[in-house]
Amino acid sequence: MATPHRSSSAAPAARASLDAESGEWLRALRGSRAERQAAIERLHALLLRIARNEVNRRGARLSVTGPELDDLAHQAADDALLAITAKIDDFRGESRFTTWAYKFVILEVSAKIGRHFWRDPGVRLEAEDWERLPDRLGFDPAKESEWRDLLAALRRAVEEELTERQRRIFVALVLTGVPLDALAIEMESNRNAIYKTLFDARRKLRAVLTANGYLNDDISRRP
């Protein structure tokens, strides 16, 4: 594995509160050629372990397993390592160095999984699989006559009351089960923005369904 390019930025300010382990990571990564190479190899092994755990945790939602899934982990670890070494002077010691590095590899895993998801031509945001919605919402099959009317009203509300963006996000996440990271990448957005839009959509739908008598104010099931 090639040694990543070392940052050329100015030396960082002193960090009086840096913990011993983090200080050792920084010292090694700025040390002699041999020390730096050894530290990079240790860091890559750490990032790869984290990436493998994360892709395996999320892998159940993908149509890939085995070598292909492990390749995603390697790509995430490689790219995270490059980002960390390029931004090493940005580390200010607010957290442990390994915690700081962990965030890089998790972001890379999210990006890799999101891009992989959208390679599947069978995935469509507008494929509204309403028949699976009762299971997703945990409705009691014995009360089908009650929730059939509710689902019909919900579908009308989704089509008529939500904005295009709200409808797209609601359909993708709630109906078709698109992974959040994949949707964020496809829409060129981020997790927080997607969450906020979904929250607003759900609140709007609850208000409409409650106003039309389909929901009670204290109902425990929410669309």
CYANA upper distance limits for C-alpha pairs under 8 A (distance plus 0.5 A):
  3 THR  CA     37 GLN  CA      7.26
  3 THR  CA     40 ILE  CA      8.03
  4 PRO  CA     81 LEU  CA      8.24
  4 PRO  CA     82 LEU  CA      6.28
  4 PRO  CA     85 THR  CA      7.24
  4 PRO  CA     86 ALA  CA      8.33
  5 HIS  CA     82 LEU  CA      8.22
  5 HIS  CA     85 THR  CA      7.83
  5 HIS  CA     86 ALA  CA      7.39
  6 ARG  CA     85 THR  CA      6.83
  6 ARG  CA     86 ALA  CA      6.62
  7 SER  CA     85 THR  CA      7.35
  7 SER  CA     86 ALA  CA      5.45
  7 SER  CA     87 LYS  CA      7.27
  7 SER  CA     88 ILE  CA      7.66
  7 SER  CA     89 ASP  CA      8.03
  9 SER  CA     89 ASP  CA      7.69
 10 ALA  CA     89 ASP  CA      8.36
 11 ALA  CA     89 ASP  CA      7.44
 12 PRO  CA     89 ASP  CA      6.10
 12 PRO  CA     90 ASP  CA      8.09
 15 ARG  CA     92 ARG  CA      7.25
 15 ARG  CA     93 GLY  CA      7.35
 17 SER  CA     93 GLY  CA      7.58
 18 LEU  CA     22 SER  CA      7.01
 18 LEU  CA     23 GLY  CA      6.64
 18 LEU  CA     93 GLY  CA      5.85
 19 ASP  CA     23 GLY  CA      6.60
 19 ASP  CA     93 GLY  CA      8.21
 19 ASP  CA     96 ARG  CA      7.56
 20 ALA  CA     24 GLU  CA      6.68
 21 GLU  CA     25 TRP  CA      6.88
 21 GLU  CA     96 ARG  CA      8.24
 21 GLU  CA     97 PHE  CA      8.22
 22 SER  CA     26 LEU  CA      6.86
 22 SER  CA     93 GLY  CA      8.17
 22 SER  CA     96 ARG  CA      6.31
 22 SER  CA     97 PHE  CA      5.36
 22 SER  CA     98 THR  CA      7.86
 23 GLY  CA     27 ARG  CA      6.57
 24 GLU  CA     28 ALA  CA      6.55
 25 TRP  CA     29 LEU  CA      6.59
 25 TRP  CA     39 ALA  CA      7.71
 25 TRP  CA     97 PHE  CA      7.81
 26 LEU  CA     30 ARG  CA      6.64
 26 LEU  CA     88 ILE  CA      8.42
 27 ARG  CA     31 GLY  CA      6.31
 28 ALA  CA     32 SER  CA      8.25
 28 ALA  CA     35 GLU  CA      6.05
 28 ALA  CA     36 ARG  CA      5.93
 28 ALA  CA     39 ALA  CA      6.37
 29 LEU  CA     35 GLU  CA      7.57
 29 LEU  CA     36 ARG  CA      5.09
 29 LEU  CA     37 GLN  CA      8.30
 29 LEU  CA     39 ALA  CA      6.40
 29 LEU  CA     40 ILE  CA      7.47
 30 ARG  CA     36 ARG  CA      6.75
 31 GLY  CA     35 GLU  CA      6.00
 31 GLY  CA     36 ARG  CA      5.99
 32 SER  CA     36 ARG  CA      6.45
 33 ARG  CA     37 GLN  CA      6.60
 34 ALA  CA     38 ALA  CA      6.71
 35 GLU  CA     39 ALA  CA      6.67
 36 ARG  CA     40 ILE  CA      6.55
 37 GLN  CA     41 GLU  CA      6.73
 38 ALA  CA     42 ARG  CA      6.80
 39 ALA  CA     43 LEU  CA      6.53
 40 ILE  CA     44 HIS  CA      6.50
 40 ILE  CA     81 LEU  CA      8.44
 41 GLU  CA     45 ALA  CA      6.73
 42 ARG  CA     46 LEU  CA      6.81
 43 LEU  CA     47 LEU  CA      6.66
 43 LEU  CA     81 LEU  CA      8.00
 44 HIS  CA     48 LEU  CA      6.47
 44 HIS  CA     77 ALA  CA      6.94
 44 HIS  CA     78 ASP  CA      7.66
 44 HIS  CA     81 LEU  CA      6.84
 45 ALA  CA     49 ARG  CA      6.71
 46 LEU  CA     50 ILE  CA      6.89
 47 LEU  CA     51 ALA  CA      6.52
 47 LEU  CA     77 ALA  CA      5.69
 47 LEU  CA     80 ALA  CA      8.03
 47 LEU  CA     81 LEU  CA      8.03
 47 LEU  CA    101 ALA  CA      8.28
 47 LEU  CA    102 TYR  CA      7.59
 47 LEU  CA    105 VAL  CA      6.82
 48 LEU  CA     52 ARG  CA      6.50
 48 LEU  CA     73 ALA  CA      6.84
 48 LEU  CA     74 HIS  CA      6.68
 48 LEU  CA     76 ALA  CA      8.22
 48 LEU  CA     77 ALA  CA      5.52
 49 ARG  CA     53 ASN  CA      6.80
 50 ILE  CA     54 GLU  CA      6.72
 50 ILE  CA    102 TYR  CA      7.95
 50 ILE  CA    105 VAL  CA      7.91
 50 ILE  CA    106 ILE  CA      8.43
 51 ALA  CA     55 VAL  CA      6.60
 51 ALA  CA     73 ALA  CA      5.42
 51 ALA  CA     74 HIS  CA      7.97
 51 ALA  CA     76 ALA  CA      7.08
 51 ALA  CA     77 ALA  CA      6.81
 51 ALA  CA    105 VAL  CA      6.90
 51 ALA  CA    106 ILE  CA      7.42
 51 ALA  CA    109 VAL  CA      6.97
 52 ARG  CA     56 ASN  CA      6.51
 52 ARG  CA     70 ASP  CA      7.11
 52 ARG  CA     73 ALA  CA      5.69
 52 ARG  CA     74 HIS  CA      8.46
 53 ASN  CA     57 ARG  CA      6.65
 54 GLU  CA     58 ARG  CA      6.74
 54 GLU  CA    106 ILE  CA      7.96
 54 GLU  CA    109 VAL  CA      7.76
 55 VAL  CA     59 GLY  CA      5.87
 55 VAL  CA     69 LEU  CA      7.34
 55 VAL  CA     70 ASP  CA      8.31
 55 VAL  CA     72 LEU  CA      7.97
 55 VAL  CA     73 ALA  CA      6.93
 55 VAL  CA    109 VAL  CA      7.39
 55 VAL  CA    113 ILE  CA      8.31
 56 ASN  CA     60 ALA  CA      7.87
 56 ASN  CA     69 LEU  CA      8.10
 58 ARG  CA     62 LEU  CA      7.98
 59 GLY  CA     63 SER  CA      8.23
 59 GLY  CA     64 VAL  CA      7.53
 59 GLY  CA     65 THR  CA      7.62
 59 GLY  CA     69 LEU  CA      7.81
 61 ARG  CA    179 PRO  CA      7.92
 62 LEU  CA    117 PHE  CA      7.34
 64 VAL  CA     68 GLU  CA      6.82
 64 VAL  CA     69 LEU  CA      6.45
 65 THR  CA     69 LEU  CA      5.58
 65 THR  CA     70 ASP  CA      8.35
 66 GLY  CA     70 ASP  CA      6.77
 67 PRO  CA     71 ASP  CA      6.53
 68 GLU  CA     72 LEU  CA      7.06
 69 LEU  CA     73 ALA  CA      7.17
 70 ASP  CA     74 HIS  CA      6.85
 71 ASP  CA     75 GLN  CA      6.67
 72 LEU  CA     76 ALA  CA      6.65
 72 LEU  CA    109 VAL  CA      7.88
 72 LEU  CA    112 LYS  CA      6.99
 72 LEU  CA    113 ILE  CA      7.96
 73 ALA  CA     77 ALA  CA      6.64
 73 ALA  CA    109 VAL  CA      7.39
 74 HIS  CA     78 ASP  CA      6.54
 75 GLN  CA     79 ASP  CA      6.65
 75 GLN  CA    112 LYS  CA      8.34
 76 ALA  CA     80 ALA  CA      6.46
 76 ALA  CA    105 VAL  CA      6.53
 76 ALA  CA    108 GLU  CA      5.41
 76 ALA  CA    109 VAL  CA      5.80
 76 ALA  CA    112 LYS  CA      7.35
 77 ALA  CA     81 LEU  CA      6.57
 77 ALA  CA    105 VAL  CA      6.47
 77 ALA  CA    108 GLU  CA      8.08
 78 ASP  CA     82 LEU  CA      6.96
 79 ASP  CA     83 ALA  CA      6.77
 79 ASP  CA    105 VAL  CA      8.36
 79 ASP  CA    108 GLU  CA      7.49
 80 ALA  CA     84 ILE  CA      6.57
 80 ALA  CA    101 ALA  CA      8.33
 80 ALA  CA    104 PHE  CA      5.84
 80 ALA  CA    105 VAL  CA      5.49
 80 ALA  CA    108 GLU  CA      6.84
 81 LEU  CA     85 THR  CA      6.67
 81 LEU  CA    105 VAL  CA      8.45
 82 LEU  CA     86 ALA  CA      6.59
 83 ALA  CA     87 LYS  CA      6.65
 83 ALA  CA    104 PHE  CA      7.88
 84 ILE  CA     88 ILE  CA      6.21
 84 ILE  CA    101 ALA  CA      7.12
 84 ILE  CA    104 PHE  CA      7.66
 87 LYS  CA     91 PHE  CA      7.87
 91 PHE  CA     97 PHE  CA      8.12
 91 PHE  CA    100 TRP  CA      8.23
 93 GLY  CA     97 PHE  CA      7.49
 95 SER  CA     99 THR  CA      6.83
 95 SER  CA    100 TRP  CA      6.98
 96 ARG  CA    100 TRP  CA      6.84
 97 PHE  CA    101 ALA  CA      6.65
 98 THR  CA    102 TYR  CA      6.45
 99 THR  CA    103 LYS  CA      7.18
100 TRP  CA    104 PHE  CA      7.71
101 ALA  CA    105 VAL  CA      7.32
102 TYR  CA    106 ILE  CA      6.77
103 LYS  CA    107 LEU  CA      6.69
104 PHE  CA    108 GLU  CA      6.81
105 VAL  CA    109 VAL  CA      6.61
106 ILE  CA    110 SER  CA      6.71
107 LEU  CA    111 ALA  CA      6.76
108 GLU  CA    112 LYS  CA      6.59
109 VAL  CA    113 ILE  CA      6.54
110 SER  CA    114 GLY  CA      6.47
110 SER  CA    181 ASP  CA      6.21
110 SER  CA    182 ALA  CA      8.21
111 ALA  CA    115 ARG  CA      6.67
111 ALA  CA    181 ASP  CA      7.52
111 ALA  CA    182 ALA  CA      8.10
111 ALA  CA    185 ILE  CA      7.60
112 LYS  CA    116 HIS  CA      6.62
113 ILE  CA    117 PHE  CA      6.60
113 ILE  CA    181 ASP  CA      7.90
113 ILE  CA    182 ALA  CA      7.28
114 GLY  CA    118 TRP  CA      7.22
114 GLY  CA    179 PRO  CA      8.06
114 GLY  CA    181 ASP  CA      5.81
114 GLY  CA    182 ALA  CA      4.02
114 GLY  CA    183 LEU  CA      7.65
114 GLY  CA    184 ALA  CA      8.32
114 GLY  CA    185 ILE  CA      6.62
114 GLY  CA    186 GLU  CA      8.23
115 ARG  CA    119 ARG  CA      7.28
115 ARG  CA    182 ALA  CA      6.97
115 ARG  CA    185 ILE  CA      7.54
115 ARG  CA    186 GLU  CA      8.37
116 HIS  CA    120 ASP  CA      8.06
117 PHE  CA    182 ALA  CA      6.71
118 TRP  CA    123 VAL  CA      7.55
118 TRP  CA    182 ALA  CA      7.54
118 TRP  CA    186 GLU  CA      7.97
123 VAL  CA    127 ALA  CA      8.45
125 LEU  CA    168 ARG  CA      7.16
125 LEU  CA    171 VAL  CA      7.29
125 LEU  CA    172 ALA  CA      5.79
125 LEU  CA    176 THR  CA      7.91
126 GLU  CA    168 ARG  CA      7.72
126 GLU  CA    171 VAL  CA      7.38
126 GLU  CA    172 ALA  CA      7.93
127 ALA  CA    171 VAL  CA      8.48
127 ALA  CA    176 THR  CA      7.47
128 GLU  CA    171 VAL  CA      6.91
128 GLU  CA    175 LEU  CA      6.66
128 GLU  CA    176 THR  CA      7.11
129 ASP  CA    133 LEU  CA      7.67
129 ASP  CA    175 LEU  CA      6.44
129 ASP  CA    176 THR  CA      6.81
130 TRP  CA    134 PRO  CA      8.45
130 TRP  CA    175 LEU  CA      7.04
132 ARG  CA    136 ARG  CA      7.02
132 ARG  CA    175 LEU  CA      7.81
133 LEU  CA    137 LEU  CA      6.62
133 LEU  CA    174 VAL  CA      8.24
133 LEU  CA    175 LEU  CA      6.59
134 PRO  CA    138 GLY  CA      6.48
134 PRO  CA    139 PHE  CA      5.74
135 ASP  CA    139 PHE  CA      6.78
136 ARG  CA    174 VAL  CA      8.15
136 ARG  CA    175 LEU  CA      8.41
137 LEU  CA    221 ARG  CA      7.70
137 LEU  CA    222 ARG  CA      8.20
137 LEU  CA    223 PRO  CA      7.68
139 PHE  CA    143 LYS  CA      8.21
139 PHE  CA    147 TRP  CA      7.86
140 ASP  CA    144 GLU  CA      7.58
143 LYS  CA    147 TRP  CA      7.18
144 GLU  CA    148 ARG  CA      6.40
145 SER  CA    149 ASP  CA      7.72
146 GLU  CA    150 LEU  CA      7.50
147 TRP  CA    151 LEU  CA      6.51
148 ARG  CA    152 ALA  CA      6.81
149 ASP  CA    153 ALA  CA      6.74
150 LEU  CA    154 LEU  CA      6.53
150 LEU  CA    214 TYR  CA      6.53
151 LEU  CA    155 ARG  CA      6.58
152 ALA  CA    156 ARG  CA      6.88
153 ALA  CA    157 ALA  CA      6.67
153 ALA  CA    209 LEU  CA      7.64
153 ALA  CA    214 TYR  CA      8.38
154 LEU  CA    158 VAL  CA      6.62
154 LEU  CA    205 LEU  CA      7.68
154 LEU  CA    209 LEU  CA      7.57
154 LEU  CA    223 PRO  CA      8.38
155 ARG  CA    159 GLU  CA      6.72
156 ARG  CA    160 GLU  CA      6.40
156 ARG  CA    161 GLU  CA      8.44
157 ALA  CA    161 GLU  CA      5.62
157 ALA  CA    162 LEU  CA      7.61
157 ALA  CA    205 LEU  CA      6.86
157 ALA  CA    208 VAL  CA      7.56
157 ALA  CA    209 LEU  CA      8.32
158 VAL  CA    162 LEU  CA      6.02
158 VAL  CA    167 ARG  CA      6.67
158 VAL  CA    205 LEU  CA      7.64
159 GLU  CA    167 ARG  CA      7.69
161 GLU  CA    204 LYS  CA      8.17
161 GLU  CA    205 LEU  CA      8.09
162 LEU  CA    166 GLN  CA      6.11
162 LEU  CA    167 ARG  CA      6.00
162 LEU  CA    201 ALA  CA      7.00
162 LEU  CA    204 LYS  CA      8.07
162 LEU  CA    205 LEU  CA      8.44
163 THR  CA    167 ARG  CA      6.48
164 GLU  CA    168 ARG  CA      6.59
165 ARG  CA    169 ILE  CA      6.72
165 ARG  CA    197 THR  CA      8.35
166 GLN  CA    170 PHE  CA      6.50
166 GLN  CA    197 THR  CA      6.48
166 GLN  CA    198 LEU  CA      6.97
166 GLN  CA    200 ASP  CA      8.33
166 GLN  CA    201 ALA  CA      6.13
167 ARG  CA    171 VAL  CA      6.47
167 ARG  CA    201 ALA  CA      8.06
168 ARG  CA    172 ALA  CA      6.56
169 ILE  CA    173 LEU  CA      6.51
169 ILE  CA    183 LEU  CA      8.37
169 ILE  CA    194 ILE  CA      7.75
169 ILE  CA    197 THR  CA      7.94
169 ILE  CA    198 LEU  CA      6.91
170 PHE  CA    174 VAL  CA      6.00
170 PHE  CA    175 LEU  CA      7.63
170 PHE  CA    198 LEU  CA      6.59
170 PHE  CA    201 ALA  CA      7.60
171 VAL  CA    175 LEU  CA      5.41
171 VAL  CA    176 THR  CA      6.81
172 ALA  CA    176 THR  CA      5.63
172 ALA  CA    177 GLY  CA      6.56
172 ALA  CA    178 VAL  CA      5.82
172 ALA  CA    183 LEU  CA      8.08
173 LEU  CA    177 GLY  CA      5.36
173 LEU  CA    178 VAL  CA      5.68
173 LEU  CA    179 PRO  CA      7.44
173 LEU  CA    180 LEU  CA      7.45
178 VAL  CA    182 ALA  CA      7.38
178 VAL  CA    183 LEU  CA      7.06
179 PRO  CA    183 LEU  CA      6.81
180 LEU  CA    184 ALA  CA      6.66
180 LEU  CA    191 ARG  CA      7.37
180 LEU  CA    194 ILE  CA      8.35
181 ASP  CA    185 ILE  CA      6.86
181 ASP  CA    190 ASN  CA      8.37
181 ASP  CA    191 ARG  CA      7.31
182 ALA  CA    186 GLU  CA      6.66
183 LEU  CA    187 MET  CA      6.53
184 ALA  CA    188 GLU  CA      6.35
184 ALA  CA    189 SER  CA      5.33
184 ALA  CA    190 ASN  CA      5.54
184 ALA  CA    191 ARG  CA      6.55
184 ALA  CA    194 ILE  CA      7.21
185 ILE  CA    189 SER  CA      6.70
185 ILE  CA    190 ASN  CA      7.78
189 SER  CA    193 ALA  CA      7.12
189 SER  CA    194 ILE  CA      7.61
190 ASN  CA    194 ILE  CA      6.78
191 ARG  CA    195 TYR  CA      6.58
192 ASN  CA    196 LYS  CA      6.64
193 ALA  CA    197 THR  CA      6.76
194 ILE  CA    198 LEU  CA      6.67
195 TYR  CA    199 PHE  CA      6.54
196 LYS  CA    200 ASP  CA      6.74
197 THR  CA    201 ALA  CA      6.65
198 LEU  CA    202 ARG  CA      6.60
199 PHE  CA    203 ARG  CA      6.67
200 ASP  CA    204 LYS  CA      6.66
201 ALA  CA    205 LEU  CA      6.68
202 ARG  CA    206 ARG  CA      6.61
202 ARG  CA    222 ARG  CA      8.26
202 ARG  CA    223 PRO  CA      6.67
203 ARG  CA    207 ALA  CA      6.74
204 LYS  CA    208 VAL  CA      6.84
205 LEU  CA    209 LEU  CA      6.62
205 LEU  CA    223 PRO  CA      7.73
206 ARG  CA    210 THR  CA      6.40
206 ARG  CA    215 LEU  CA      7.90
206 ARG  CA    222 ARG  CA      7.62
206 ARG  CA    223 PRO  CA      7.51
207 ALA  CA    211 ALA  CA      6.55
208 VAL  CA    212 ASN  CA      6.82
209 LEU  CA    213 GLY  CA      6.80
209 LEU  CA    214 TYR  CA      5.61
209 LEU  CA    215 LEU  CA      6.22
210 THR  CA    214 TYR  CA      6.06
210 THR  CA    215 LEU  CA      5.00
210 THR  CA    216 ASN  CA      6.49
210 THR  CA    217 ASP  CA      7.39
211 ALA  CA    215 LEU  CA      8.46
215 LEU  CA    219 ILE  CA      6.90
